[in-house]
Amino acid sequence: MGDVIAAPPQPRIPVRGQSDGFFPVHRIYCVGRNFADHAREMGAAVPASRADRGQPVFFLKPADAIALQADVPYPPGTQDLHHEVELVVALGQDAPPGVLDPDDAERLIYGYAVGLDLTRRDLQGAAKAKGLPWDTGKAFDHAAPISAIVPAAEVGELGARALTLTINGETKQNGSLADLIWTVPEILHELSRLYALRAGDLIFMGTPAGVGPLQPGDRFHAVLEGVAEHSGRIVAA
């Protein structure tokens, strides 16, 4: 039997240097509070050492939340849309069964991008205050603007590359990947304890300090140093 409704198109992201090559998206995992300075600005406790990190914070966005277009609509239901610039990791292989060894994690990586974890901060804050899930603050249409993916072989070591976001030409966020509380291999290891990681998965790795509001008409420019850039504009719905 065939589908009873038309199947929606699978979300796909362009791959840099491949005019007809696209990366099909399976899931979008996001890491919360993965930069100490951002954790502080959100009022969260910051681990004193790596041994005190506890467990990473994860949440998900729908695969079709990716926004490739330059004009990103201001979402409904909020008066306080915030920007969060992030390193995005794209997986090109399924993880083997069981818990992934961090030493084996990098072989799963297809490439990297820079993205924004857009957040309806007022909805998130209201849910947190009541001890409720805050999915509506994170998972909505166009909530994940993202650049083209750059194959890992063209990037090499990420090292201490900078993440930067400017709004209307003014720098709002600037951080170093060296300040990640949980590294990419560690995050893939921890995710594998909870999910079967698949080719097509994206991982938004967390944001440095400086998150703040966006208004219709604002222009953003996100940069992962030496790897990827993405520009756009917030427009009225």
N, C-alpha and C positions, 0 to 999 in steps of 0.2 A: 504494500500500500504506500501511496505517496504522502507527502506532507498535507495536512488539512488547511494550513495557511502558508503563505509565501515565506520561505526562510529568510531572515534578515541577513544582510551581508556581514561577513566576518570583519571585525576591525583589523586594519592593516596599517603598518607604518613604513614609509619609504626607508630604504637603505642607501646611505651616501655612496655615490659612485656607481650605483646600479640603476639605470634609468627604468628598467622593467622588473626590478627586484623589490619585493616587499616582505615585511616581517609580520606574520599573522599573530595576533594577540590572543593568548589563552586566558590568563588571569593577571590582575594587577595587585601585587602585595605592596604594602607601605610600612615603613618603619617609623615609629614615633619616638621623639625625644632621643635622637641619636647623636646630637651635638650638645655638649654640656652647656654652652652659652644659651642655646635655645631652651633647654630644659629649665634653666634658671629663669628666663624671661617668662616662661609659662607657669612659674611657681612650683615646679616639681623639684624633688630632691635630686642632687647630683652625686653619683658615686665618688667616694674618696679615692678609690683605686680600682683597677680592673677586677680584682677579686670581689669587690662589693657591687658589681654591676647588676646582679640579680638576673632577671629575664628580660629580653627585649620586648618592646610593645609593638604589636602588629595590628593592622586593620587592612581592609580591602576596599578597592574601588571596582565598579563593573568594567569589563573590558571595553565597552563602547563609550566610556568616559573620556577616552583619548580625544584631544582636540589638536588637529594638525593645521587648521586654518588660522589665518592671521587675526581675524575678528572673532573674539570669544564673547559670547553673550553673557551679560550679568545674570546670574541665576535667580529664579523666583524664591520667595519665602525668606529672604535675608535682607538686612540693612547693614551687614558688616562682613563683606567678602574680603578674605585675606590671601596674600601671596606667600608661598613657601617654595624656594628654589631648591632643586634636588638633583643629585646624580641618579641616573636610571640605569639599571643593569638588565640586559635582555638575555634570556637563556635560549640556547640553540640545541640543547639535548635534554632528554628526560634524565632525571636523577635515578641511580640504581635503587632497587628496593632497600628499605631500612633507612637508618640515620646516616646522612652524608658526612664523610670525614672532611674537615676543613681543607686538608691537603689535596683533596680531589675536587674541590668546588670549582676552581677556575676553569677546568676543562669543560664545564657545562656552559660557560659564558660565550654568547655569540658576539655581543657588542655592548656599546654604551651610548647613552644619550643624556641630554639635559632636559629637565621637565619642571613643571610647577604642580605642586599639590595644592590646588585651590580649596579653600576651606570657608564654609559658612560659619564663622566664628561665633555668632550669636546663638545659632542653633546648637552648636557643639557645647558652648558654655552652659546653656540652659539644661541640656541633657545631663552634663556632668554634675551640675548642682543638685539634680534629683537622683543621681546614681543610676541613670538610665543609659542604654546604648546610644552612641552619638553618630550612628551611620549617616543620618540626614545631614550632618555637618561636613561629611567627607565624600559621600558617594552620591553624585548627581551628574546631570548631563554637562559635558564639556569641563569636567572637574580636573582633567589631567592634560593640559597643554604639553606637547612634547616635540622635540626636534627629530630630524632624521636619525636613524641609528648608525653608528660608526662601528664597523667590525673591529673586534678586539685586536686582531693582528695588526691593524693600522695604528692602534693606540699605544700598545706596549704597557709598561707599568703605569698605574694611575698615580702612585706616589702621593705627593702633597699638593696636587693640583688645586687651584682655587675654584670655588663656586661663587658666582657673582650675579646679582640681579639689580638692574637699574629700572627705575620707574620715571618716565618723562625726563630721562637723562640724568637723574640723580641716583647715586648708589644707595640702595637700601639694605642689601645683604651682601656680605663678603666673608667667606670662610674657607678653611683649608680641609681637604679630605684627610689630612693627617690628624685632625681633631675628631674624627668619627669615634664614638664610644665602642661601637661594634663594627668591625671591618666587613667587607663583602664576603669573604669565605666564612666568617663566623655567622653572619646573618643567614647565608644559605644553609649552613649546618643547623642552625636553630629552626629555620623554616621547615627543614626536612623532618624534624621531630613532630610536626603538626600536619603537614600536607605532603602529597606526592607532587614534587616539583616536575614540571613538564616543559618541553620545548614550547616557546611562545609566551612563557611567563615574563612579566616585567616586575622589577623590584625598585620602588622609589626608596632611596636610602636614608632619608631624613634631611632636615634643613638646619642651617646655621641661624644664629640670632638675627633679629632685624625684621621679623615678619610684621606685616602691617596691612592696612586697608587698601583696597582698589575701588576706583569709581569709574563709571562709564566715561569713556574718553581717555583714560590712562593708557599710556603705551609702555610695554615692558620689554626688556631685553635680557634674556638669561644666557649665561656663559659657563660652560665647563671648560676651563683653561686648556687650550691647545687641542680640544676634542670637538666640541659641538657648541652651536649657538641657536637660539630660537627667539624670534621677536613676534610681537602681536599687540593687539589693542583690545581693551575691554569696551564692549558696545552695549547700549541699552537693548534689553530684550525686545 
